């Protein structure tokens, strides 16, 4: 389950950080950003599917219009060059079980959540990925600071004994991209070559034994992130007859 959504310099949001619980009420005036907020998880899913990052913003999506007409429309008030996103999610029990059964299980505390961070940069009228991080953390032991961008840089590209976070993806400007296995304490680190306008998250191997959390998160963004998913069977059932006293 997604537990936090953040955005920086994106459309109507200069700096957004919203914690999400099992039940949430979202209220605001027209044009205040409600739809834009709800769209962020789906946007990340579209970025995973897109050949180029810009396609997720400027191409129509079925019956839905493009998110923007030009790249500069994506920037808050047309200013700056960076767009930032962060999403945190609570790991499901089955993923936590796999992590606990791996060779990293001797490390405490075991992770309960994950955080994905993405910084896009407008450069020469192109949209490219400048930084990208995915890491695991325990919610009750030094969790990330709300609203603080690109904290994954502090996790580093390789798992260090005693560090507070478990890096999975580390895409640092000028140093390339590293991918670290989640369930092994051995030095299982891959060096990736990713196109500037593609996501490293899309290149995580389909190995749920080695990357249980990352593969679950990818599936969440690609197929389970929706803006409106009512329980139609419950809505179609008639309300029970009741006696009212006036």
C-alpha positions as CSV (number, residue, x, y, z in Angstrom):
1,X,0.0,0.0,0.0
2,X,1.2,3.5,-0.9
3,X,1.8,5.5,2.3
4,X,3.2,8.8,1.1
5,X,3.3,10.8,-2.2
6,X,5.6,13.7,-2.8
7,X,6.2,16.0,-5.7
8,X,8.4,19.0,-6.3
9,X,8.1,21.7,-9.0
10,X,5.5,19.7,-10.8
11,X,2.5,21.5,-12.4
12,X,0.5,23.1,-9.5
13,X,2.8,21.7,-6.8
14,X,5.9,23.6,-5.7
15,X,6.5,21.2,-2.8
16,X,4.0,18.5,-1.9
17,X,4.2,15.8,0.7
18,X,1.1,13.9,1.7
19,X,0.9,10.9,4.1
20,X,-1.7,8.3,3.1
21,X,-3.5,5.9,5.4
22,X,-6.0,3.1,4.8
23,X,-8.8,5.6,4.5
24,X,-8.3,9.1,3.2
25,X,-10.5,12.0,2.3
26,X,-9.2,14.5,-0.3
27,X,-11.0,17.8,-0.5
28,X,-10.1,21.0,-2.3
29,X,-11.3,23.7,-4.7
30,X,-11.4,23.1,-8.4
31,X,-7.8,23.4,-9.8
32,X,-6.2,22.9,-6.5
33,X,-4.4,19.7,-7.6
34,X,-6.6,16.8,-6.4
35,X,-6.5,15.0,-9.8
36,X,-2.8,15.7,-10.2
37,X,-2.0,14.2,-6.8
38,X,-4.1,11.1,-7.6
39,X,-2.4,10.7,-11.0
40,X,1.1,10.5,-9.7
41,X,1.2,6.7,-9.0
42,X,-0.4,6.1,-12.4
43,X,2.1,8.5,-14.0
44,X,5.0,6.4,-12.6
45,X,3.3,3.3,-14.0
46,X,3.2,5.1,-17.4
47,X,6.8,6.0,-17.1
48,X,7.7,2.4,-16.6
49,X,5.9,1.5,-19.8
50,X,7.1,4.4,-21.9
51,X,10.0,4.1,-24.3
52,X,10.9,7.7,-23.4
53,X,10.1,9.6,-20.2
54,X,8.5,12.4,-22.2
55,X,6.0,10.1,-23.8
56,X,4.2,9.5,-20.4
57,X,3.5,13.3,-20.3
58,X,2.9,14.4,-23.9
59,X,1.2,11.4,-25.5
60,X,-2.5,10.6,-25.2
61,X,-3.4,7.5,-23.1
62,X,-6.3,5.7,-24.7
63,X,-9.3,8.0,-24.2
64,X,-7.4,10.3,-21.8
65,X,-5.7,13.4,-23.2
66,X,-2.0,14.0,-22.8
67,X,-0.9,15.3,-19.4
68,X,0.7,18.4,-21.0
69,X,1.1,19.9,-24.4
70,X,4.8,21.0,-23.9
71,X,7.6,20.0,-21.5
72,X,7.6,23.4,-19.9
73,X,3.9,23.0,-19.0
74,X,5.1,20.4,-16.5
75,X,7.2,22.8,-14.5
76,X,5.6,24.7,-11.6
77,X,4.8,28.2,-13.0
78,X,7.2,27.3,-15.9
79,X,10.2,27.9,-13.7
80,X,13.3,25.8,-13.0
81,X,14.5,22.7,-14.8
82,X,13.8,19.8,-12.3
83,X,10.7,17.8,-11.5
84,X,10.8,15.5,-8.4
85,X,8.6,12.6,-7.3
86,X,8.8,10.3,-4.3
87,X,6.5,7.5,-3.3
88,X,6.7,5.4,-0.2
89,X,4.8,2.1,0.3
90,X,4.3,-0.4,3.1
91,X,5.6,-3.9,2.1
92,X,2.9,-6.6,2.0
93,X,3.3,-9.6,4.4
94,X,4.4,-12.0,1.7
95,X,7.3,-9.7,0.6
96,X,8.4,-9.2,4.2
97,X,8.4,-12.9,4.6
98,X,10.7,-13.4,1.6
99,X,13.1,-10.7,2.9
100,X,13.1,-12.3,6.4
101,X,14.0,-15.7,4.9
102,X,17.0,-14.4,2.9
103,X,20.6,-14.3,4.0
104,X,20.1,-10.7,5.0
105,X,17.6,-11.7,7.8
106,X,20.4,-11.5,10.4
107,X,20.3,-7.7,9.9
108,X,17.9,-5.8,12.2
109,X,15.6,-4.1,12.0
110,X,14.0,-5.8,9.0
111,X,12.5,-3.4,6.5
112,X,8.8,-2.6,6.5
113,X,8.6,0.0,3.8
114,X,10.2,1.2,0.6
115,X,10.8,4.6,-0.9
116,X,11.2,5.4,-4.6
117,X,12.6,8.8,-5.7
118,X,12.9,10.2,-9.2
119,X,14.3,13.5,-10.4
120,X,13.6,14.5,-14.0
121,X,15.5,17.3,-15.7
122,X,14.4,19.4,-18.7
123,X,17.6,19.8,-20.8
124,X,17.7,21.2,-24.3
125,X,13.9,20.7,-24.7
126,X,14.3,17.1,-23.7
127,X,13.2,15.3,-20.5
128,X,15.7,13.0,-19.0
129,X,16.3,11.1,-15.7
130,X,18.8,12.9,-13.6
131,X,18.6,10.8,-10.4
132,X,16.7,7.7,-9.3
133,X,16.7,5.8,-6.0
134,X,14.8,2.8,-4.6
135,X,15.6,1.7,-1.0
136,X,14.1,-0.3,1.9
137,X,13.7,1.0,5.4
138,X,12.1,0.2,8.8
139,X,9.3,2.6,9.7
140,X,10.3,2.7,13.4
141,X,14.1,3.1,12.8
142,X,15.3,6.3,11.1
143,X,12.6,6.6,8.4
144,X,13.0,9.1,5.6
145,X,12.2,12.8,6.3
146,X,8.9,13.9,4.7
147,X,9.3,16.4,1.9
148,X,13.1,16.1,1.7
149,X,14.2,15.2,-1.9
150,X,16.6,12.6,-3.1
151,X,17.4,11.0,0.3
152,X,18.4,7.8,-1.5
153,X,21.8,9.4,-2.3
154,X,22.6,8.9,1.4
155,X,21.9,5.2,1.1
156,X,24.7,4.8,-1.4
157,X,24.9,2.3,-4.2
158,X,26.1,-0.6,-2.1
159,X,24.8,-2.0,1.1
160,X,26.9,-1.1,4.1
161,X,26.7,-3.1,7.4
162,X,25.0,-0.9,10.0
163,X,23.5,1.6,7.6
164,X,19.9,2.5,8.2
165,X,18.6,1.9,4.7
166,X,18.9,-0.9,2.2
167,X,19.6,0.5,-1.3
168,X,18.2,-1.4,-4.3
169,X,18.6,1.2,-7.1
170,X,21.1,4.0,-7.0
171,X,21.4,6.3,-10.0
172,X,23.7,9.1,-9.1
173,X,24.6,11.8,-11.6
174,X,28.0,11.2,-13.2
175,X,28.6,7.8,-11.6
176,X,26.2,5.5,-13.3
177,X,23.5,3.1,-12.0
178,X,23.9,0.3,-9.5
179,X,21.3,-2.4,-8.6
180,X,21.7,-4.4,-5.4
181,X,20.0,-7.7,-4.6
182,X,17.5,-7.5,-1.7
183,X,17.7,-11.0,-0.3
184,X,21.4,-11.8,-0.3
185,X,24.2,-10.4,2.0
186,X,26.8,-11.3,-0.7
187,X,28.1,-8.6,-2.9
188,X,25.4,-9.0,-5.6
189,X,25.6,-5.6,-7.2
190,X,24.9,-5.0,-10.9
191,X,26.2,-2.1,-12.9
192,X,23.5,-1.0,-15.4
193,X,23.6,1.1,-18.5
194,X,20.3,3.0,-18.8
195,X,19.3,5.4,-21.5
196,X,19.0,9.0,-20.2
197,X,15.2,9.1,-20.8
198,X,14.4,5.7,-19.4
199,X,13.8,4.4,-15.8
200,X,16.2,2.1,-14.1
201,X,13.2,0.7,-12.2
202,X,12.0,-0.8,-15.5
203,X,15.3,-2.7,-15.8
204,X,15.0,-4.6,-12.5
205,X,15.3,-8.3,-13.4
206,X,12.1,-10.4,-13.2
207,X,13.6,-12.4,-10.2
208,X,11.1,-12.2,-7.3
209,X,13.5,-14.3,-5.2
210,X,16.3,-11.7,-5.5
211,X,14.1,-8.6,-5.9
212,X,10.8,-9.4,-4.1
213,X,10.1,-5.8,-3.0
214,X,11.1,-4.1,-6.2
215,X,9.1,-6.5,-8.4
216,X,6.1,-6.1,-6.1
217,X,6.4,-2.3,-6.4
218,X,6.7,-2.5,-10.2
219,X,3.5,-4.6,-10.3
220,X,1.7,-2.1,-8.0
221,X,2.5,0.8,-10.3
222,X,1.9,-1.0,-13.5
223,X,-1.4,-2.7,-12.8
224,X,-2.9,-1.7,-9.4
225,X,-2.5,2.1,-9.3
226,X,-5.8,3.5,-10.3
227,X,-7.6,6.8,-9.6
228,X,-11.0,5.3,-9.0
229,X,-11.7,1.6,-8.3
230,X,-15.1,1.3,-6.7
231,X,-16.6,-2.0,-5.4
232,X,-19.3,-2.2,-8.1
233,X,-21.0,-5.3,-6.6
234,X,-21.5,-3.6,-3.3
235,X,-22.7,-0.4,-5.0
236,X,-25.3,-2.3,-7.0
237,X,-26.8,-4.1,-4.0
238,X,-29.9,-2.4,-2.7
239,X,-29.7,-0.8,0.7
240,X,-31.4,-2.9,3.5
241,X,-34.9,-1.9,4.4
242,X,-35.0,-0.1,7.7
243,X,-37.7,1.4,9.8
244,X,-37.4,5.1,10.5
245,X,-39.0,7.0,13.3
246,X,-39.7,10.6,12.6
